[in-house]
């Protein structure tokens, strides 16, 4: 980070903001992670004895621990609480009374059945911002249906335009729908907090359906159909009539993406691959012409890249000023000098696993950047700190709550 721009306060931008995170898996917890990354005190509420299923999700483990949990629960405090019991609901209400934000991703109506709907909570905390992430949102005919991230990706439209036209729509290798909904949830929380604190407003609900978050990323697909009857479809690794812009094979088995579709850039690309004449040939001289001859052009570029390693291709493209990049794996990211220079991967010490490399905080703030202080906590690790320090319960009360299965 350029220290010349650092804030004299030296603090994290969301310090002093208390977030109670309920729910499990990804959509709610990733929202909590984003807020915790910038200094919010995120108190994660988990069922006693088993906790969030994310504690055991993931095929690959280290020292018997999943490697997903240290990331999704980083910077959070874990307390155990049985929300299905009246005593647990009472404690939860006490926690929320002192919170700025409540994040939940239960099925709509669940918190209402527990006496913790927004209308109930605002009676004692009128400034509360409640982020509600669900499959279909809190209203509408589908609100009560079960909805996971994959369903939201399908309904929101991203699955239909992903993959090849002669194959069924595939999924991406990450939980895109959940993460998008969580990101919009965090944006909504910050917007509502600004409205409350800077503009003198009240608390409010941030209502986000997973399918809506996906829909928000779908560019001009809606007006394209509504106004021209065009349905954007799967196009594999290319955008039709945008050429050259594709992945190209190399001699060492990697793929390099080259984007040389602008006229001036294409001229530099043509010269770099030893075919300067392409820039003046009728079939390639204009953007439209290159689009018409997209497949042939890609074949000719592929013939050049196949004879070179990925490193050689990238060096040539960089020297020519042509946008290009290797299709990265985690191994590539961990060895890349640009990743290292920008500290995109940070090592965080975990008491059981050791150092855990993980993605750093995004976005990058020059004055008050976020940070990763600790990995996902042990189940109930902060019970005494939160219930004792925040709610003022003594040791005997905590022990009794534990014996009754409330915490």
C-alpha positions as a Python dict, from the first residue, in 0.01 Angstrom:
ca = {
    (1, 'X'): (0, 0, 0),
    (2, 'X'): (119, 354, -76),
    (3, 'X'): (168, 493, 272),
    (4, 'X'): (146, 850, 139),
    (5, 'X'): (-230, 804, 117),
    (6, 'X'): (-286, 628, 450),
    (7, 'X'): (-539, 772, 693),
    (8, 'X'): (-389, 920, 1009),
    (9, 'X'): (-651, 736, 1217),
    (10, 'X'): (-498, 402, 1123),
    (11, 'X'): (-826, 227, 1205),
    (12, 'X'): (-1045, 1, 997),
    (13, 'X'): (-1337, 180, 828),
    (14, 'X'): (-1615, -25, 989),
    (15, 'X'): (-1477, -28, 1343),
    (16, 'X'): (-1761, 31, 1586),
    (17, 'X'): (-2020, -136, 1363),
    (18, 'X'): (-2165, -446, 1528),
    (19, 'X'): (-2309, -718, 1305),
    (20, 'X'): (-2502, -1023, 1424),
    (21, 'X'): (-2479, -1296, 1161),
    (22, 'X'): (-2742, -1570, 1159),
    (23, 'X'): (-2794, -1840, 902),
    (24, 'X'): (-2537, -2070, 748),
    (25, 'X'): (-2354, -2193, 441),
    (26, 'X'): (-2258, -1919, 196),
    (27, 'X'): (-2497, -1636, 107),
    (28, 'X'): (-2532, -1488, 455),
    (29, 'X'): (-2184, -1578, 584),
    (30, 'X'): (-2002, -1430, 284),
    (31, 'X'): (-2188, -1104, 344),
    (32, 'X'): (-2064, -1118, 704),
    (33, 'X'): (-1711, -1190, 585),
    (34, 'X'): (-1708, -883, 363),
    (35, 'X'): (-1818, -660, 651),
    (36, 'X'): (-1572, -821, 894),
    (37, 'X'): (-1286, -768, 648),
    (38, 'X'): (-1326, -395, 696),
    (39, 'X'): (-1342, -401, 1073),
    (40, 'X'): (-1704, -465, 1166),
    (41, 'X'): (-1746, -676, 1480),
    (42, 'X'): (-1929, -975, 1335),
    (43, 'X'): (-2084, -1206, 1595),
    (44, 'X'): (-2171, -1530, 1422),
    (45, 'X'): (-2456, -1722, 1586),
    (46, 'X'): (-2429, -2102, 1542),
    (47, 'X'): (-2630, -2400, 1667),
    (48, 'X'): (-2472, -2561, 1975),
    (49, 'X'): (-2282, -2882, 1914),
    (50, 'X'): (-2261, -2873, 1534),
    (51, 'X'): (-2228, -2516, 1415),
    (52, 'X'): (-2243, -2395, 1058),
    (53, 'X'): (-2220, -2679, 801),
    (54, 'X'): (-1935, -2486, 640),
    (55, 'X'): (-1718, -2613, 924),
    (56, 'X'): (-1709, -2952, 751),
    (57, 'X'): (-1775, -2869, 385),
    (58, 'X'): (-1506, -2912, 121),
    (59, 'X'): (-1330, -3218, -14),
    (60, 'X'): (-978, -3120, 86),
    (61, 'X'): (-871, -3089, 446),
    (62, 'X'): (-556, -3016, 645),
    (63, 'X'): (-501, -3167, 989),
    (64, 'X'): (-863, -3285, 985),
    (65, 'X'): (-996, -2932, 923),
    (66, 'X'): (-1182, -2809, 618),
    (67, 'X'): (-1001, -2534, 430),
    (68, 'X'): (-1322, -2349, 346),
    (69, 'X'): (-1412, -2248, 701),
    (70, 'X'): (-1093, -2048, 775),
    (71, 'X'): (-1182, -1815, 486),
    (72, 'X'): (-1561, -1776, 508),
    (73, 'X'): (-1552, -1720, 887),
    (74, 'X'): (-1236, -1511, 909),
    (75, 'X'): (-1241, -1210, 1142),
    (76, 'X'): (-1566, -1328, 1304),
    (77, 'X'): (-1656, -1415, 1662),
    (78, 'X'): (-1843, -1742, 1715),
    (79, 'X'): (-2114, -1789, 1976),
    (80, 'X'): (-2344, -2087, 2014),
    (81, 'X'): (-2715, -2032, 2057),
    (82, 'X'): (-3023, -2248, 2007),
    (83, 'X'): (-3257, -2018, 1817),
    (84, 'X'): (-3536, -2278, 1824),
    (85, 'X'): (-3573, -2242, 2200),
    (86, 'X'): (-3756, -1950, 2362),
    (87, 'X'): (-3460, -1880, 2589),
    (88, 'X'): (-3231, -1873, 2288),
    (89, 'X'): (-3459, -1634, 2106),
    (90, 'X'): (-3460, -1404, 2408),
    (91, 'X'): (-3079, -1398, 2412),
    (92, 'X'): (-3073, -1338, 2039),
    (93, 'X'): (-3306, -1041, 2082),
    (94, 'X'): (-3069, -899, 2342),
    (95, 'X'): (-2776, -934, 2103),
    (96, 'X'): (-2965, -772, 1817),
    (97, 'X'): (-3078, -485, 2042),
    (98, 'X'): (-2715, -374, 2056),
    (99, 'X'): (-2635, -436, 1690),
    (100, 'X'): (-2621, -212, 1386),
    (101, 'X'): (-2677, -490, 1134),
    (102, 'X'): (-2844, -831, 1139),
    (103, 'X'): (-2754, -1066, 852),
    (104, 'X'): (-2974, -1371, 799),
    (105, 'X'): (-3036, -1619, 520),
    (106, 'X'): (-3314, -1838, 658),
    (107, 'X'): (-3618, -1921, 449),
    (108, 'X'): (-3861, -1625, 462),
    (109, 'X'): (-4092, -1641, 763),
    (110, 'X'): (-3850, -1834, 987),
    (111, 'X'): (-3746, -1539, 1203),
    (112, 'X'): (-4106, -1422, 1220),
    (113, 'X'): (-4205, -1758, 1369),
    (114, 'X'): (-3936, -1708, 1631),
    (115, 'X'): (-4062, -1361, 1720),
    (116, 'X'): (-3767, -1193, 1548),
    (117, 'X'): (-3922, -1043, 1237),
    (118, 'X'): (-3812, -691, 1148),
    (119, 'X'): (-4124, -532, 1291),
    (120, 'X'): (-4052, -707, 1622),
    (121, 'X'): (-3684, -614, 1630),
    (122, 'X'): (-3728, -249, 1536),
    (123, 'X'): (-3947, -191, 1842),
    (124, 'X'): (-3637, -201, 2060),
    (125, 'X'): (-3378, -115, 1793),
    (126, 'X'): (-3528, 129, 1543),
    (127, 'X'): (-3191, 190, 1379),
    (128, 'X'): (-3135, -176, 1292),
    (129, 'X'): (-3036, -262, 935),
    (130, 'X'): (-3154, -615, 857),
    (131, 'X'): (-2996, -790, 559),
    (132, 'X'): (-3221, -1073, 441),
    (133, 'X'): (-3073, -1303, 176),
    (134, 'X'): (-3298, -1578, 40),
    (135, 'X'): (-3359, -1768, -278),
    (136, 'X'): (-3646, -1554, -406),
    (137, 'X'): (-3673, -1257, -169),
    (138, 'X'): (-3920, -1180, 108),
    (139, 'X'): (-4221, -1122, -121),
    (140, 'X'): (-4376, -1276, -431),
    (141, 'X'): (-4531, -1615, -510),
    (142, 'X'): (-4200, -1804, -478),
    (143, 'X'): (-4092, -1657, -142),
    (144, 'X'): (-4162, -1976, 54),
    (145, 'X'): (-3984, -2211, -185),
    (146, 'X'): (-3642, -2352, -99),
    (147, 'X'): (-3374, -2184, -305),
    (148, 'X'): (-3001, -2247, -324),
    (149, 'X'): (-2740, -2049, -515),
    (150, 'X'): (-2743, -2289, -810),
    (151, 'X'): (-3117, -2235, -856),
    (152, 'X'): (-3068, -1860, -847),
    (153, 'X'): (-2800, -1889, -1115),
    (154, 'X'): (-3043, -2079, -1337),
    (155, 'X'): (-3341, -1849, -1277),
    (156, 'X'): (-3130, -1533, -1296),
    (157, 'X'): (-3007, -1621, -1643),
    (158, 'X'): (-2633, -1680, -1605),
    (159, 'X'): (-2658, -2056, -1666),
    (160, 'X'): (-2832, -2006, -2000),
    (161, 'X'): (-2545, -1802, -2143),
    (162, 'X'): (-2266, -2016, -1996),
    (163, 'X'): (-2103, -2297, -2195),
    (164, 'X'): (-2131, -2420, -2553),
    (165, 'X'): (-2446, -2405, -2769),
    (166, 'X'): (-2451, -2780, -2839),
    (167, 'X'): (-2420, -2878, -2472),
    (168, 'X'): (-2644, -2840, -2163),
    (169, 'X'): (-2580, -2530, -1949),
    (170, 'X'): (-2295, -2606, -1706),
    (171, 'X'): (-2227, -2453, -1368),
    (172, 'X'): (-1924, -2249, -1274),
    (173, 'X'): (-1670, -2403, -1038),
    (174, 'X'): (-1760, -2168, -753),
    (175, 'X'): (-2085, -2072, -579),
    (176, 'X'): (-2143, -1766, -793),
    (177, 'X'): (-2509, -1699, -704),
    (178, 'X'): (-2451, -1708, -329),
    (179, 'X'): (-2145, -1484, -352),
    (180, 'X'): (-2321, -1229, -572),
    (181, 'X'): (-2619, -1213, -337),
    (182, 'X'): (-2387, -1168, -40),
    (183, 'X'): (-2195, -892, -214),
    (184, 'X'): (-2514, -703, -297),
    (185, 'X'): (-2627, -765, 62),
    (186, 'X'): (-2309, -601, 195),
    (187, 'X'): (-2356, -310, -46),
    (188, 'X'): (-2713, -272, 76),
    (189, 'X'): (-2604, -280, 441),
    (190, 'X'): (-2347, -6, 388),
    (191, 'X'): (-2593, 206, 189),
    (192, 'X'): (-2856, 171, 462),
    (193, 'X'): (-2602, 256, 733),
    (194, 'X'): (-2499, 568, 542),
    (195, 'X'): (-2862, 670, 506),
    (196, 'X'): (-2913, 616, 879),
    (197, 'X'): (-2597, 781, 1010),
    (198, 'X'): (-2517, 1053, 756),
    (199, 'X'): (-2869, 1146, 648),
    (200, 'X'): (-3058, 1100, 973),
    (201, 'X'): (-3265, 810, 847),
    (202, 'X'): (-3399, 506, 1028),
    (203, 'X'): (-3306, 141, 1004),
    (204, 'X'): (-3451, -65, 722),
    (205, 'X'): (-3455, -406, 555),
    (206, 'X'): (-3214, -501, 277),
    (207, 'X'): (-3409, -766, 83),
    (208, 'X'): (-3210, -962, -174),
    (209, 'X'): (-3310, -1275, -364),
    (210, 'X'): (-3021, -1479, -504),
    (211, 'X'): (-3177, -1484, -852),
    (212, 'X'): (-3200, -1103, -840),
    (213, 'X'): (-2830, -1067, -772),
    (214, 'X'): (-2757, -1283, -1077),
    (215, 'X'): (-3010, -1091, -1286),
    (216, 'X'): (-2833, -766, -1200),
    (217, 'X'): (-2523, -894, -1383),
    (218, 'X'): (-2704, -988, -1703),
    (219, 'X'): (-2614, -677, -1902),
    (220, 'X'): (-2859, -597, -2186),
    (221, 'X'): (-3019, -940, -2218),
    (222, 'X'): (-3364, -816, -2110),
    (223, 'X'): (-3403, -526, -2357),
    (224, 'X'): (-3240, -734, -2631),
    (225, 'X'): (-3528, -980, -2608),
    (226, 'X'): (-3806, -734, -2522),
    (227, 'X'): (-3724, -493, -2803),
    (228, 'X'): (-3566, -711, -3073),
    (229, 'X'): (-3675, -1069, -2990),
    (230, 'X'): (-3309, -1172, -2956),
    (231, 'X'): (-3229, -1435, -2692),
    (232, 'X'): (-2860, -1427, -2603),
    (233, 'X'): (-2738, -1787, -2600),
    (234, 'X'): (-2433, -1992, -2510),
    (235, 'X'): (-2133, -1913, -2728),
    (236, 'X'): (-1854, -2119, -2572),
    (237, 'X'): (-1524, -1937, -2533),
    (238, 'X'): (-1606, -1643, -2761),
    (239, 'X'): (-1843, -1354, -2802),
    (240, 'X'): (-1980, -1375, -3158),
    (241, 'X'): (-1841, -1109, -3394),
    (242, 'X'): (-1581, -992, -3140),
    (243, 'X'): (-1253, -1120, -3281),
    (244, 'X'): (-992, -1208, -3204),
    (245, 'X'): (-1083, -1259, -2839),
    (246, 'X'): (-1049, -1621, -2735),
    (247, 'X'): (-836, -1874, -2552),
    (248, 'X'): (-551, -2021, -2754),
    (249, 'X'): (-356, -2344, -2685),
    (250, 'X'): (18, -2344, -2619),
    (251, 'X'): (291, -2604, -2661),
    (252, 'X'): (315, -2670, -2286),
    (253, 'X'): (-55, -2752, -2247),
    (254, 'X'): (-173, -2417, -2111),
    (255, 'X'): (-422, -2173, -2255),
    (256, 'X'): (-361, -1803, -2311),
    (257, 'X'): (-643, -1558, -2362),
    (258, 'X'): (-565, -1294, -2625),
    (259, 'X'): (-795, -995, -2681),
    (260, 'X'): (-695, -811, -2997),
    (261, 'X'): (-1033, -712, -3135),
    (262, 'X'): (-981, -332, -3158),
    (263, 'X'): (-840, -222, -3494),
    (264, 'X'): (-519, -67, -3362),
    (265, 'X'): (-455, -358, -3123),
    (266, 'X'): (-520, -609, -3401),
    (267, 'X'): (-257, -441, -3614),
    (268, 'X'): (-1, -490, -3338),
    (269, 'X'): (-112, -850, -3288),
    (270, 'X'): (-82, -928, -3658),
    (271, 'X'): (273, -793, -3670),
    (272, 'X'): (368, -978, -3351),
    (273, 'X'): (267, -1316, -3496),
    (274, 'X'): (448, -1248, -3823),
    (275, 'X'): (145, -1158, -4035),
    (276, 'X'): (146, -780, -4057),
    (277, 'X'): (-45, -814, -4385),
    (278, 'X'): (-357, -927, -4194),
    (279, 'X'): (-426, -569, -4086),
    (280, 'X'): (-484, -462, -4446),
    (281, 'X'): (-649, -776, -4581),
    (282, 'X'): (-1016, -732, -4661),
    (283, 'X'): (-1120, -1029, -4447),
    (284, 'X'): (-951, -889, -4133),
    (285, 'X'): (-918, -514, -4189),
    (286, 'X'): (-1226, -408, -3989),
    (287, 'X'): (-1401, -514, -3673),
    (288, 'X'): (-1701, -636, -3873),
    (289, 'X'): (-1484, -831, -4118),
    (290, 'X'): (-1294, -1004, -3838),
    (291, 'X'): (-1627, -1098, -3684),
    (292, 'X'): (-1742, -1252, -4011),
    (293, 'X'): (-1421, -1459, -4030),
    (294, 'X'): (-1388, -1529, -3658),
    (295, 'X'): (-1333, -1905, -3676),
    (296, 'X'): (-1066, -1888, -3947),
    (297, 'X'): (-882, -1608, -3764),
    (298, 'X'): (-885, -1806, -3439),
    (299, 'X'): (-745, -2110, -3620),
    (300, 'X'): (-460, -1905, -3764),
    (301, 'X'): (-371, -1754, -3427),
    (302, 'X'): (-393, -2098, -3265),
    (303, 'X'): (-145, -2234, -3522),
    (304, 'X'): (103, -1970, -3401),
    (305, 'X'): (43, -2021, -3026),
    (306, 'X'): (65, -2402, -3047),
    (307, 'X'): (431, -2371, -3144),
    (308, 'X'): (518, -2166, -2836),
    (309, 'X'): (498, -2199, -2460),
    (310, 'X'): (254, -1989, -2262),
    (311, 'X'): (544, -1779, -2134),
    (312, 'X'): (669, -1713, -2486),
    (313, 'X'): (323, -1615, -2607),
    (314, 'X'): (271, -1379, -2313),
    (315, 'X'): (614, -1219, -2356),
    (316, 'X'): (542, -1154, -2724),
    (317, 'X'): (199, -1009, -2657),
    (318, 'X'): (321, -784, -2376),
    (319, 'X'): (605, -651, -2589),
    (320, 'X'): (355, -575, -2866),
    (321, 'X'): (106, -409, -2631),
    (322, 'X'): (-165, -669, -2690),
    (323, 'X'): (-388, -763, -2391),
    (324, 'X'): (-319, -1126, -2301),
    (325, 'X'): (-322, -1347, -1996),
    (326, 'X'): (-282, -1709, -1899),
    (327, 'X'): (-584, -1896, -1765),
    (328, 'X'): (-470, -1913, -1404),
    (329, 'X'): (-494, -2190, -1148),
    (330, 'X'): (-428, -2141, -776),
    (331, 'X'): (-69, -2253, -839),
    (332, 'X'): (-22, -1971, -1089),
    (333, 'X'): (-168, -1715, -850),
    (334, 'X'): (65, -1817, -568),
    (335, 'X'): (373, -1780, -790),
    (336, 'X'): (277, -1466, -984),
    (337, 'X'): (489, -1154, -909),
    (338, 'X'): (196, -917, -965),
    (339, 'X'): (-15, -1106, -712),
    (340, 'X'): (277, -1083, -472),
    (341, 'X'): (338, -712, -532),
    (342, 'X'): (-26, -627, -463),
    (343, 'X'): (-47, -873, -171),
    (344, 'X'): (-352, -1044, -325),
    (345, 'X'): (-277, -1360, -125),
    (346, 'X'): (-221, -1325, 248),
    (347, 'X'): (-97, -1589, 492),
    (348, 'X'): (-302, -1608, 813),
    (349, 'X'): (-198, -1817, 1110),
    (350, 'X'): (-448, -2079, 1228),
    (351, 'X'): (-392, -2250, 1566),
    (352, 'X'): (-462, -2599, 1428),
    (353, 'X'): (-363, -2580, 1061),
    (354, 'X'): (-70, -2340, 1070),
    (355, 'X'): (-40, -2067, 810),
    (356, 'X'): (-337, -2059, 573),
    (357, 'X'): (-285, -1869, 246),
    (358, 'X'): (-608, -1705, 131),
    (359, 'X'): (-732, -1422, -87),
    (360, 'X'): (-680, -1080, 66),
    (361, 'X'): (-944, -812, 120),
    (362, 'X'): (-1114, -654, -182),
    (363, 'X'): (-1159, -368, -262),
    (364, 'X'): (-831, -196, -179),
    (365, 'X'): (-870, 123, 24),
    (366, 'X'): (-559, 343, 36),
    (367, 'X'): (-646, 522, 358),
    (368, 'X'): (-831, 268, 571),
    (369, 'X'): (-770, -73, 415),
    (370, 'X'): (-931, -385, 551),
    (371, 'X'): (-736, -681, 681),
    (372, 'X'): (-750, -1041, 797),
    (373, 'X'): (-677, -1074, 1169),
    (374, 'X'): (-767, -1437, 1227),
    (375, 'X'): (-909, -1744, 1057),
    (376, 'X'): (-1252, -1896, 1122),
    (377, 'X'): (-1293, -1942, 1500),
    (378, 'X'): (-1365, -2255, 1700),
    (379, 'X'): (-1732, -2325, 1770),
    (380, 'X'): (-1846, -2107, 2060),
    (381, 'X'): (-1498, -1963, 2104),
    (382, 'X'): (-1637, -1622, 2197),
    (383, 'X'): (-1929, -1725, 2417),
    (384, 'X'): (-1778, -1584, 2733),
    (385, 'X'): (-1656, -1266, 2565),
    (386, 'X'): (-1988, -1189, 2399),
    (387, 'X'): (-2239, -1315, 2654),
    (388, 'X'): (-2032, -1191, 2944),
    (389, 'X'): (-1887, -872, 2799),
    (390, 'X'): (-2175, -763, 2578),
    (391, 'X'): (-2480, -896, 2762),
    (392, 'X'): (-2331, -895, 3113),
    (393, 'X'): (-2403, -1259, 3201),
    (394, 'X'): (-2187, -1410, 3475),
    (395, 'X'): (-2020, -1751, 3484),
    (396, 'X'): (-2302, -1923, 3670),
    (397, 'X'): (-2562, -1799, 3422),
    (398, 'X'): (-2351, -1915, 3129),
    (399, 'X'): (-2300, -2256, 3285),
    (400, 'X'): (-2673, -2294, 3344),
    (401, 'X'): (-2753, -2195, 2984),
    (402, 'X'): (-2503, -2452, 2866),
    (403, 'X'): (-2656, -2726, 3077),
    (404, 'X'): (-2999, -2648, 2936),
    (405, 'X'): (-2869, -2663, 2580),
    (406, 'X'): (-2943, -2296, 2510),
    (407, 'X'): (-2583, -2211, 2427),
}
